[in-house]
């Protein structure tokens, strides 16, 4: 399996962990009875729950850009130093972004987000270059 495809597995693992953490907070904050019930009339969420929800949403949004580009690159046999660097930057950026956002670290969080977006741009550039 190419490095680029391996990164798709790891960013999916990150999303899985985020979603499990998000779900695990429900019985802790809202209570097990509410969490197992119909969840009508939801109690207010904690600040951490809001942060986890925003982190998961941001991760999904970035995956919607990254994953199709990696799949097109793979299917079109487009692999280069730039796609490897792009995939690596994206993965490293996301690995850093998640805990930084959850902990409320602002400047480094933005730097890690920029790293991930730069990775997406590198992969996108190579995919577009292959088709132009």
Residue pairs with C-beta under 8 A, 6 or more apart in sequence:
2 74
2 79
3 84
3 87
3 88
4 70
4 73
4 74
4 79
4 83
4 84
4 87
4 123
5 70
5 74
7 70
7 87
7 88
7 90
7 91
8 66
8 67
8 70
8 71
10 91
10 95
11 59
11 63
11 66
11 67
11 90
11 91
11 94
12 63
14 59
14 94
14 95
14 98
15 56
15 59
15 60
15 63
18 52
18 55
18 56
18 59
18 98
19 56
21 52
22 49
22 52
22 53
22 56
25 46
25 48
25 49
25 52
26 34
26 35
26 49
27 35
27 36
29 43
29 45
29 46
29 48
29 49
30 42
30 43
30 45
34 42
34 43
45 53
48 102
51 101
51 102
51 104
52 102
54 101
55 97
55 98
55 101
55 102
58 97
58 101
58 113
59 94
59 97
59 98
62 90
62 94
62 116
62 117
62 120
65 120
65 124
66 90
66 119
66 120
66 123
69 120
69 123
69 124
69 127
70 83
70 87
70 123
72 78
72 127
73 79
73 83
73 123
73 126
73 127
73 130
76 127
76 130
76 131
78 126
78 127
78 130
80 126
82 122
82 123
82 125
82 126
83 122
83 123
83 126
85 119
85 122
86 118
86 119
86 120
86 121
86 122
86 123
86 124
86 125
86 126
87 119
87 123
88 119
89 115
89 116
89 118
89 119
89 122
90 115
90 116
90 119
90 120
90 123
91 119
92 112
92 115
92 116
92 119
93 112
93 113
93 114
93 115
93 116
93 117
93 118
93 119
94 112
94 116
96 108
96 112
96 115
97 109
97 112
97 113
97 116
100 108
100 109
100 112
101 109
